[in-house]
Amino acid sequence: MNYFEIKPTGEAYIRTDSGTIIRKVGNGESVNHAEFNNDESLFIITYDSGRCEIRDRKNKLVETITSEGIKEAFFRKDGILLVLKDGTKIMKG
C-alpha cells in the first residue's frame, strides 16, 4: 500500500511501503493534505490556498472540487467529506 509524504515545504510525494518515491504530486502549490481512495486509483488533495482536487494515480487532474475554503478532504463510502477552514464539515456525494 502506498502513502503520501508531505514535506514541511508543502511538497507532496507518493511513496511505496518501503519508502521509495514513486512521484511528486500536486500542481506546484503547497500541499496541506492528500489521501487515496480505497483502490489507490484516485487521490484527493488539498492545498494551503484552500483549493481541493481529485487526481488520478499519475497526477492527472480529474476534477476540481473547489478553488478555496477547504482545509482537508477525505474519501468516504457515501461521498467526499470536506472540512472547511472554519472547521465545518460537509459531505459531497
Backbone as CSV, one residue per row, in Angstrom:
resi,resn,N_x,N_y,N_z,CA_x,CA_y,CA_z,C_x,C_y,C_z
1,MET,0.843,-1.172,0.000,0.000,0.000,0.000,0.895,1.246,0.000
2,ASN,0.585,2.176,-0.868,1.360,3.411,-0.965,0.859,4.443,0.035
3,TYR,1.665,5.448,0.261,1.269,6.516,1.178,1.824,7.849,0.683
4,PHE,1.331,8.932,1.278,1.783,10.277,0.941,2.762,10.784,1.985
5,GLU,3.790,11.434,1.513,4.686,12.171,2.399,4.546,13.641,2.017
6,ILE,4.221,14.472,2.993,4.132,15.916,2.762,5.254,16.572,3.538
7,LYS,6.158,17.187,2.816,7.333,17.827,3.425,6.921,19.156,4.066
8,PRO,7.709,19.680,5.008,7.412,20.985,5.621,7.314,22.116,4.588
9,THR,7.947,21.939,3.438,7.889,22.944,2.363,6.575,22.889,1.594
10,GLY,5.751,21.843,1.848,4.484,21.692,1.149,4.559,20.791,-0.069
11,GLU,5.758,20.272,-0.385,5.878,19.327,-1.490,5.311,17.983,-1.042
12,ALA,4.575,17.313,-1.942,3.962,16.028,-1.604,4.450,14.950,-2.566
13,TYR,4.704,13.768,-2.004,5.210,12.634,-2.768,4.406,11.389,-2.447
14,ILE,4.180,10.544,-3.464,3.653,9.210,-3.235,4.861,8.308,-3.028
15,ARG,4.805,7.517,-1.955,5.891,6.586,-1.647,5.329,5.167,-1.508
16,THR,6.181,4.182,-1.776,5.816,2.784,-1.552,5.970,2.470,-0.073
17,ASP,5.501,1.298,0.332,5.658,0.861,1.725,7.110,0.878,2.169
18,SER,8.013,0.587,1.240,9.443,0.554,1.585,10.074,1.948,1.589
19,GLY,9.297,2.976,1.207,9.792,4.342,1.253,10.295,4.905,-0.063
20,THR,10.287,4.094,-1.113,10.727,4.564,-2.426,9.755,5.595,-2.984
21,ILE,10.280,6.700,-3.500,9.420,7.723,-4.102,8.923,7.236,-5.455
22,ILE,7.606,7.293,-5.650,7.005,6.957,-6.941,6.931,8.210,-7.799
23,ARG,6.373,9.294,-7.208,6.295,10.565,-7.944,5.916,11.707,-7.015
24,LYS,6.262,12.891,-7.454,5.807,14.123,-6.800,4.399,14.390,-7.313
25,VAL,3.514,14.878,-6.431,2.129,15.119,-6.832,1.710,16.548,-6.539
26,GLY,0.581,16.932,-7.126,0.042,18.271,-6.943,0.278,19.123,-8.168
27,ASN,-0.049,20.391,-8.018,0.074,21.316,-9.153,1.158,22.368,-8.923
28,GLY,1.989,22.159,-7.917,3.058,23.107,-7.621,2.780,23.973,-6.403
29,GLU,1.500,24.027,-5.977,1.154,24.773,-4.769,1.571,23.966,-3.533
30,SER,1.613,24.629,-2.400,1.934,23.982,-1.135,0.766,23.085,-0.711
31,VAL,1.033,21.809,-0.474,0.008,20.816,-0.154,-0.250,20.781,1.350
32,ASN,-1.532,20.720,1.705,-1.954,20.631,3.094,-2.301,19.195,3.480
33,HIS,-2.980,18.463,2.572,-3.455,17.111,2.878,-3.644,16.338,1.577
34,ALA,-3.389,15.024,1.618,-3.635,14.154,0.463,-4.025,12.772,0.966
35,GLU,-4.943,12.118,0.235,-5.431,10.809,0.656,-5.889,10.018,-0.565
36,PHE,-5.575,8.708,-0.590,-6.032,7.826,-1.661,-7.461,7.366,-1.426
37,ASN,-8.141,6.969,-2.533,-9.387,6.226,-2.388,-9.020,4.774,-2.080
38,ASN,-10.011,3.887,-1.941,-9.750,2.511,-1.487,-8.805,1.724,-2.382
39,ASP,-8.932,1.852,-3.698,-8.078,1.063,-4.593,-6.855,1.835,-5.101
40,GLU,-6.638,3.014,-4.571,-5.495,3.870,-4.918,-5.467,4.299,-6.386
41,SER,-6.620,4.250,-7.047,-6.685,4.709,-8.436,-6.808,6.226,-8.509
42,LEU,-7.325,6.831,-7.435,-7.504,8.287,-7.345,-6.999,8.771,-5.997
43,PHE,-6.692,10.062,-5.932,-6.429,10.663,-4.632,-7.032,12.052,-4.600
44,ILE,-7.352,12.477,-3.397,-7.886,13.816,-3.179,-6.784,14.620,-2.504
45,ILE,-6.614,15.843,-2.950,-5.507,16.673,-2.466,-6.026,18.071,-2.161
46,THR,-5.591,18.612,-1.041,-5.943,19.993,-0.694,-4.659,20.785,-0.529
47,TYR,-4.752,22.040,-0.902,-3.597,22.939,-0.861,-3.794,23.981,0.228
48,ASP,-2.713,24.601,0.661,-2.785,25.653,1.674,-3.709,26.786,1.250
49,SER,-3.869,26.986,-0.045,-4.744,28.035,-0.573,-6.223,27.725,-0.372
50,GLY,-6.555,26.454,-0.018,-7.946,26.045,0.136,-8.487,25.322,-1.080
51,ARG,-7.710,25.241,-2.144,-8.109,24.530,-3.361,-8.142,23.030,-3.068
52,CYS,-9.106,22.320,-3.659,-9.254,20.878,-3.460,-9.485,20.217,-4.810
53,GLU,-8.729,19.146,-5.080,-8.800,18.469,-6.377,-8.816,16.959,-6.192
54,ILE,-9.358,16.273,-7.200,-9.211,14.832,-7.324,-8.279,14.600,-8.502
55,ARG,-7.265,13.754,-8.286,-6.287,13.430,-9.326,-6.153,11.919,-9.442
56,ASP,-5.740,11.447,-10.622,-5.505,10.015,-10.772,-4.109,9.664,-10.277
57,ARG,-3.794,8.379,-10.245,-2.519,7.934,-9.654,-1.300,8.458,-10.404
58,LYS,-1.506,8.929,-11.644,-0.396,9.511,-12.399,-0.342,11.035,-12.261
59,ASN,-1.161,11.574,-11.359,-1.211,13.002,-11.021,-1.981,13.835,-12.039
60,LYS,-2.742,13.206,-12.919,-3.559,13.942,-13.883,-4.834,14.438,-13.190
61,LEU,-5.148,15.718,-13.389,-6.337,16.306,-12.778,-7.598,15.642,-13.325
62,VAL,-8.459,15.156,-12.419,-9.726,14.539,-12.779,-10.862,15.532,-12.563
63,GLU,-10.841,16.210,-11.395,-11.913,17.160,-11.055,-11.415,18.155,-10.022
64,THR,-11.791,19.406,-10.204,-11.556,20.415,-9.167,-12.819,20.482,-8.323
65,ILE,-12.685,20.194,-7.035,-13.829,20.233,-6.118,-14.192,21.682,-5.811
66,THR,-13.199,22.471,-5.433,-13.388,23.896,-5.179,-12.038,24.598,-5.244
67,SER,-12.064,25.892,-5.480,-10.810,26.635,-5.607,-10.404,27.347,-4.318
68,GLU,-11.242,27.275,-3.266,-10.888,27.928,-1.999,-11.732,27.403,-0.853
69,GLY,-11.244,27.610,0.378,-12.037,27.362,1.578,-11.906,26.004,2.235
70,ILE,-11.159,25.061,1.635,-11.071,23.711,2.181,-9.761,23.512,2.944
71,LYS,-9.867,22.892,4.120,-8.681,22.557,4.909,-8.215,21.138,4.590
72,GLU,-9.154,20.183,4.615,-8.863,18.781,4.335,-10.062,18.155,3.641
73,ALA,-9.811,17.037,2.945,-10.892,16.283,2.301,-10.571,14.796,2.403
74,PHE,-11.624,13.986,2.559,-11.464,12.552,2.767,-12.468,11.785,1.927
75,PHE,-12.037,10.679,1.313,-12.963,9.784,0.633,-13.740,8.998,1.679
76,ARG,-15.062,8.896,1.491,-15.935,8.087,2.327,-16.802,7.246,1.409
77,LYS,-17.424,6.192,1.939,-18.260,5.314,1.111,-19.373,6.060,0.404
78,ASP,-19.954,7.040,1.075,-21.099,7.756,0.516,-20.736,9.098,-0.105
79,GLY,-19.455,9.358,-0.360,-19.060,10.624,-0.993,-17.715,11.118,-0.492
80,ILE,-17.579,12.412,-0.496,-16.335,13.054,-0.053,-16.664,13.961,1.123
81,LEU,-15.929,13.794,2.201,-16.085,14.646,3.374,-15.124,15.821,3.229
82,LEU,-15.671,17.021,3.210,-14.878,18.245,3.115,-14.859,18.922,4.473
83,VAL,-13.679,19.277,4.941,-13.537,20.025,6.187,-13.108,21.434,5.792
84,LEU,-13.978,22.399,6.062,-13.696,23.786,5.713,-12.661,24.371,6.660
85,LYS,-12.083,25.469,6.273,-11.051,26.105,7.108,-11.597,26.546,8.464
86,ASP,-12.912,26.800,8.564,-13.506,27.186,9.846,-13.919,25.977,10.690
87,GLY,-13.648,24.743,10.186,-13.960,23.532,10.926,-15.274,22.867,10.558
88,THR,-16.130,23.546,9.788,-17.390,22.975,9.353,-17.133,21.770,8.452
89,LYS,-17.936,20.710,8.628,-17.816,19.510,7.791,-19.009,19.388,6.861
90,ILE,-18.713,19.080,5.593,-19.763,18.961,4.568,-19.517,17.675,3.788
91,MET,-20.602,16.904,3.546,-20.498,15.722,2.688,-20.893,16.113,1.267
92,LYS,-20.058,15.735,0.315,-20.370,15.948,-1.102,-20.539,14.568,-1.697
93,GLY,-21.735,14.278,-2.200,-21.982,12.930,-2.662,-22.438,12.905,-4.040
